[in-house]
Every structure is written in C-alpha cells, then in structure tokens.
Amino acid sequence: MAPLPLTLWLAALVSAILFFVALPIAYWISFARNRWKFLVEAVVALPLVLPPTVLGFYLLLALGPRSPLGRWYQQLTGHTLAFTFEGLVIGSILYSMPFAVQPMAASFAAIDRKLLNASATLGASRWRTFVRVVLPLSIPGLVTAVALSFAHTLGEFGVVLMIGGNIPGLTQTVSIAIYDNVQALEYGAANQQALSLLAISFVILCAVYGLNRRVWAVWPFK
C-alpha cells in the first residue's frame, strides 16, 4: 500500500478505536470523585510531554518477542507485533490518547450538573442519562476528539518509526516517506507528500471549527 493510503487507513482506524476507548475514560475522569483521579489524568496526558522516541522505545520492548504480549501474539500469528501494521495501530492509539480523552472530558465537565440531577429525579438510569443528556450536549467535544486524533495520527513520526520501522507498503507512513525523500534529496516528491498532509490537516480543522460553530447550533441545547 502506498504511504498516503496507508496513513489515511491508519488514522481512520486509530480514531475509530480511540472514540470507544477514550469515551469511558473521559466520562470517569469528568464525573468520578476518586481522590487519586489525578494519577489517571497524568498517565493519559503523558504522551503530550514524553519524547516520541522514549514512548516508541518502551512500546517496542512491550510488543517485542521477549514480552508476554509479544510472545502470546507470536504464538497466535507466527510473528510479533513489532514492525507490523497492527503494532502501528497499538502505538498510535497510545500516542494519540490525550487528543481524544481531553476534549471529551472537557465537554463532559462543562455540562450543567443540574441537568443530570433533573434526569435522575425523573427516574432515568445513568445509561439513559448518558445517552439522552450527556452525549447530545457533548457533540462538539466528541467531534473535536475524533478529528484531533485523526489529524495527530497523520503526522506521527517518532513513534511509528520506532515501532514499525520503515517497511514500504506495510509500515511506511507519509511522514516517514517525506523524511526518506528529503534524505535522498528528492525534494519534489517530498513537497507533494507534504502538501497532501497540509491540505488534509487544513480541511479537517476547517470541518471541526465549521461544524462546532454552525451545524450543532440547530440543536435545542444550543
């Protein structure tokens, strides 16, 4: 698979998985009253301050043949998770986690607790309150979370290079292909790939800002 389609597929898969993984984490962070909640918040936000090579190195060890996960996966499939597309997905999910969790948590935290109390007073269960009250009020944050995790995955370099290497057609993403072309002094090819990422990222951000400003304004809670 060419670098751009592979990168788009990776970003789409990661953002879709992150939506369902980050949703309960963000909900718990926003509504839990646990005194040690800050530890979970710190772990989730760690990729924001940790150098990608450090995260990639430890993920490489965790996915390699000497780790329990790596041995189990090798017994199951015949190869390890390191230097595979599946390994890229796992690494990208962990690296982009804060870009999904934090916008969701911010939207959940901004909801007026009186609305939740009113829903409970009327006899609605927590699940019904979540579906009928929390989710509709948090749509802008959910859209932002999906868009940011998608866009962030598009531009990953250090983590994907450490975990996936640079295998054309399998783990070579656009950011790595751009680096290769620059190293080979093929600036024309690098420029085309860079412009593609620039255009895609710009369109994503425009869509996020446009949707959050206009489309969701037709909802009653706005």
ABEGO torsion letter per residue (X at the ends): XBAAAAAAAAAAAAAAAAAAAAAAAAAAAAABABAAAAAAAAAAAAAAABBAAAAAAAAAAAABAABAAAAAAAAAAGBBABGBAAAAAAAAAAAAAAAAAAAAAAAAAABBAAAAAAAAAAGBBAAAAAAAAAAAAAAAAAAAAAAAAAAAAAABAAAAAAAAEBBBGAABBAAAAAAAAAAAGBAAAAAAAAAAAAAAAAAAAAAAAAAAAAAAAABAAX
